[in-house]
Amino acid sequence: MAGKKEAKKVAGIAAYYKVDGSKVTRLHKVCSRCGKGVFMSEHKNRRTCGKCGLTEFNQ
């Protein structure tokens, strides 16, 4: 259809970071048990680590 824009998907690990010029920020929280490089998945009411199983519930 003409005039309809599609959202650009970002695949892989690049989906966990946002780049603004020369500044890079993390979009997901890093697991406090596993450390750097292990991100927690975002759910509706909680965050979970796929590596160690740590779960944090949102208030």
N, CA, C and O of each residue as an XYZ file, in Angstrom:
236
protein
N       0.828     -1.183      0.000
C       0.000      0.000      0.000
C       0.866      1.238      0.000
O       1.882      1.298      0.692
N       0.479      2.183     -0.744
C       1.252      3.415     -0.857
C       1.056      4.283      0.383
O      -0.048      4.375      0.919
N       2.130      4.911      0.827
C       2.052      5.842      1.942
C       2.116      5.206      3.316
O       2.065      5.918      4.319
N       2.227      3.892      3.396
C       2.268      3.227      4.687
C       3.706      2.830      5.001
O       4.336      2.114      4.223
N       4.233      3.295      6.146
C       5.600      2.979      6.535
C       5.601      1.761      7.440
O       4.713      1.596      8.277
N       6.603      0.908      7.268
C       6.741     -0.259      8.118
C       7.834     -0.006      9.144
O       8.817      0.677      8.856
N       7.661     -0.555     10.336
C       8.654     -0.401     11.390
C       9.889     -1.224     11.052
O       9.796     -2.340     10.540
N      11.029     -0.654     11.346
C      12.291     -1.339     11.071
C      12.633     -2.225     12.270
O      12.722     -1.741     13.398
N      12.825     -3.523     12.023
C      13.152     -4.449     13.097
C      14.658     -4.495     13.298
O      15.428     -4.461     12.339
N      15.066     -4.572     14.564
C      16.469     -4.724     14.903
C      16.633     -6.129     15.465
O      15.950     -6.512     16.414
N      17.535     -6.886     14.878
C      17.691     -8.280     15.285
C      18.923     -8.478     16.157
O      19.874     -7.699     16.109
N      18.883     -9.528     16.946
C      20.036     -9.921     17.745
C      20.300     -9.017     18.924
O      19.393     -8.375     19.454
N      21.544     -8.975     19.322
C      21.955     -8.225     20.499
C      21.810     -6.721     20.306
O      21.760     -5.982     21.290
N      21.743     -6.254     19.078
C      21.593     -4.820     18.811
C      20.263     -4.283     19.343
O      20.121     -3.073     19.519
N      19.290     -5.155     19.602
C      18.001     -4.728     20.129
C      18.093     -4.305     21.593
O      17.163     -3.683     22.107
N      19.194     -4.627     22.278
C      19.358     -4.296     23.691
C      20.058     -2.967     23.926
O      20.224     -2.558     25.075
N      20.472     -2.283     22.864
C      21.195     -1.017     22.981
C      20.530      0.067     22.144
O      19.871     -0.218     21.144
N      20.715      1.326     22.571
C      20.228      2.482     21.827
C      21.425      3.402     21.592
O      22.182      3.689     22.519
N      21.592      3.857     20.369
C      22.728      4.709     20.010
C      22.219      6.093     19.645
O      21.379      6.240     18.757
N      22.733      7.114     20.339
C      22.446      8.513     20.042
C      23.767      9.215     19.781
O      24.473      9.602     20.713
N      24.094      9.375     18.511
C      25.375      9.998     18.167
C      26.531      9.148     18.642
O      26.764      8.061     18.113
N      27.263      9.637     19.643
C      28.382      8.873     20.183
C      28.063      8.254     21.545
O      28.945      7.689     22.191
N      26.799      8.359     21.984
C      26.397      7.851     23.288
C      25.605      6.550     23.125
O      24.664      6.490     22.334
N      25.985      5.512     23.871
C      25.312      4.216     23.815
C      24.697      3.933     25.177
O      25.373      4.043     26.200
N      23.395      3.564     25.196
C      22.722      3.235     26.451
C      22.099      1.846     26.357
O      21.690      1.411     25.281
N      22.032      1.157     27.488
C      21.400     -0.157     27.550
C      19.895      0.018     27.723
O      19.456      0.881     28.482
N      19.104     -0.791     27.026
C      17.654     -0.710     27.146
C      17.112     -1.699     28.178
O      16.064     -1.452     28.774
N      17.808     -2.806     28.394
C      17.376     -3.805     29.366
C      18.305     -3.786     30.572
O      19.461     -3.375     30.473
N      17.785     -4.236     31.712
C      18.570     -4.284     32.931
C      19.541     -5.460     32.873
O      19.224     -6.510     32.314
N      20.727     -5.275     33.456
C      21.730     -6.334     33.536
C      21.460     -7.144     34.802
O      21.121     -6.576     35.840
N      21.606     -8.463     34.724
C      21.360     -9.345     35.867
C      22.360     -9.043     36.977
O      23.563     -8.959     36.729
N      21.862     -8.881     38.198
C      22.736     -8.555     39.321
C      23.531     -9.768     39.789
O      24.587     -9.608     40.401
N      23.054    -10.960     39.519
C      23.762    -12.176     39.905
C      24.828    -12.573     38.890
O      25.943    -12.926     39.272
N      24.500    -12.520     37.614
C      25.407    -12.972     36.552
C      26.432    -11.911     36.163
O      27.562    -12.248     35.809
N      26.059    -10.647     36.222
C      26.995     -9.568     35.917
C      26.869     -9.052     34.493
O      25.858     -9.258     33.823
N      27.922     -8.375     34.050
C      27.927     -7.720     32.751
C      27.736     -8.717     31.613
O      28.267     -9.827     31.641
N      26.971     -8.300     30.622
C      26.773     -9.119     29.429
C      25.563    -10.024     29.474
O      25.224    -10.638     28.461
N      24.893    -10.130     30.624
C      23.701    -10.972     30.741
C      22.520    -10.053     31.045
O      22.427     -9.476     32.128
N      21.615     -9.926     30.064
C      20.469     -9.042     30.217
C      19.261     -9.813     30.738
O      19.133    -11.017     30.517
N      18.387     -9.105     31.426
C      17.156     -9.703     31.937
C      16.024     -9.437     30.948
O      15.945     -8.359     30.359
N      15.155    -10.419     30.773
C      14.030    -10.255     29.858
C      12.933     -9.446     30.537
O      12.734     -9.536     31.749
N      12.230     -8.660     29.742
C      11.170     -7.780     30.243
C       9.817     -8.436     30.004
O       9.475     -8.766     28.869
N       9.046     -8.625     31.075
C       7.689     -9.145     30.982
C       6.733     -8.082     31.515
O       7.158     -6.998     31.915
N       5.447     -8.396     31.517
C       4.444     -7.432     31.951
C       4.624     -7.020     33.413
O       4.536     -5.837     33.743
N       4.874     -7.992     34.284
C       4.931     -7.705     35.712
C       6.242     -8.135     36.372
O       6.338     -8.132     37.600
N       7.264     -8.509     35.572
C       8.505     -8.997     36.160
C       9.667     -8.920     35.166
O       9.471     -8.729     33.966
N      10.866     -9.073     35.695
C      12.074     -9.233     34.881
C      12.693    -10.565     35.274
O      12.736    -10.892     36.460
N      13.169    -11.336     34.314
C      13.786    -12.625     34.613
C      15.106    -12.777     33.861
O      15.291    -12.238     32.770
N      16.012    -13.524     34.479
C      17.296    -13.845     33.863
C      17.185    -15.251     33.287
O      16.805    -16.182     33.997
N      17.508    -15.411     32.023
C      17.430    -16.715     31.384
C      18.586    -17.620     31.738
O      18.521    -18.828     31.508
N      19.634    -17.063     32.290
C      20.814    -17.858     32.631
C      20.719    -18.460     34.035
O      20.906    -19.665     34.202
N      20.431    -17.633     35.046
C      20.413    -18.120     36.429
C      19.005    -18.259     37.008
O      18.830    -18.896     38.047
N      17.991    -17.668     36.345
C      16.615    -17.800     36.813
C      16.171    -16.750     37.807
O      15.066    -16.848     38.339
N      16.992    -15.746     38.076
C      16.636    -14.668     39.000
C      15.389    -13.947     38.476
O      15.308    -13.617     37.293
N      14.419    -13.705     39.365
C      13.185    -13.018     38.994
C      12.991    -11.810     39.896
O      13.104    -11.916     41.118
N      12.699    -10.661     39.295
C      12.381     -9.444     40.033
C      10.981     -9.009     39.630
O      10.702     -8.823     38.446
N      10.104     -8.847     40.606
C       8.731     -8.450     40.318
C       8.591     -6.941     40.402
O       9.176     -6.304     41.277
N       7.801     -6.363     39.476
C       7.525     -4.923     39.456
C       6.445     -4.622     40.471
O       5.559     -5.440     40.716
N       6.525     -3.455     41.051
C       5.543     -3.035     42.051
C       4.320     -2.482     41.398
O       3.383     -2.076     42.085
